[in-house]
Amino acid sequence: MRDVLSAAVSLPWMIGLAVALAALSLRRYERAHGGNGARWQRVYEAGLLLTFAGLVLVSSEPWRRVLSGAATLLYAGSLWAERRRERAPREHPAPEG
């Protein structure tokens, strides 16, 4: 039972890393075939966030949990701020003259 629990706790960071690496690979493939590779940005970000969160679960030492948790919160906060900037209406400067 302990092995099953250990594997279940390790699953988030492994899936997150796999998703992030797959997104990077697909972005490279898309760019090589004439695309801009922009569709996979959010998939990559979600995979990286899942990796950070999963590292909090598997870390045994408290300082590693704190470091992983801080990285997770910082990355999630930066993604949230970026999304808010994207959704905010853009102000156009008034034409001079």
Secondary structure, DSSP 8 states (H G I E B T S, - for coil): -HHHHHHHHHHHHHHHHHHHHHHHHHHHHHHHTT---GGGHHHHHHHHHHHHHHHHHH--SHHHHHHHHHHHHHHHHHHHHHHHHHHS---------
